[in-house]
């Protein structure tokens, strides 16, 4: 819970546009083109943008929900590279050796 709000409702809290009690961290949102959660990912991105939160939305055309678990897939490898690069930019140090994610 976040101050009495269940996590599945956190997007509704953000959509109110009220400034949170503390700064929100940067967000890296990975979403698939054929994901049933695609509308939620877009809503989250819009809510974070309205709050001025540093975020990135990466859209993987043609991919399905949990596509990033299929490491042999090109879109999964691209997703992992994007996430690791995001972490590196925001943490100031390498998250791991990106050369291993071909």
N, C-alpha and C positions, 0 to 999 in steps of 0.2 A: 504494500500500500504506500501511496504517496500522500501524506496528510489526509488520510481517510478516503482517498480515491483509488479504486481498483485499477490496476495497470491497463486492463482492456479499455478503460475509459479515458486514458491519459490524453488521447488525441482530442477529445471533446474539451478537456480542460485547456489545452493549448489553443484551440480554436476560439475560445472566448476572447483571446487577445490580451488577457491580463498579464502584466509582468510577473514572472515567477518570483518566489521569495529569495531565490539565489540564481546566479548566472547558470544558464544551461550550457553544457559542453557542445563542441561541434558534433554534427551528425553526418554519418555517411549512410545514405539510404540506397540500397540495391533492390531493384524491382524487375520482375520479368514481364514481358509483353502479354503472356497468357496466364498471369497469376491472378487468382481470385482476390488477392489483397492489393492489387494495383491501385484501385481507387483510394484505399486507405493510405498507401504510400504517397500518393499525390496530395491528399488532404494534409498529411503530416508535413510534407514539404511546404505547402502554402502557409500553414499555421506557423512553422518555424521562420519562414521568410517574413511574415507579418510581425514577428517578435524580434526580428533583427538577428536571429541566431545563425551562426556560420554553419552552412550545410551544403552537402552535395547530393544530388539525385542522379543516380545512374540507372538508365533504362536499357534492358537487354531484350531487344526485339526477338520474338519467336520463342523465347525461353519460357519454361513452365515453373510453377512454384517449387522451391528448393533446388533450382537448377544448379546452384553453386556447389552442391554436394557431389555432382558428377564431374569430378576432376578431369577426366579425359575430354570433356566438352570444351570447345574454344571459349564459349561465353562464360563458363565457370572459371577458367584460368584468367580471363580478362577481369572478371569480378574480383577475384582474389588479388590480382595486381593492383586494381583500383583501391581496394580496402587497405592493403599494406602501404601503398603510397600515401593514402589519406592519413593513416596512423603516423607515418614518418613525418609528414608535414606538420602535424599537430603535436607530436611528442618531441620533435627536434632531434630525433635519433632514429637510425634504421630499426624497423620492426623485425625485419629478418632479411636475409639475402634474397632480393627480388629476382636474381638471375635463376633461381631454382624454380620459379613459376613461369615456365616457358609460354 
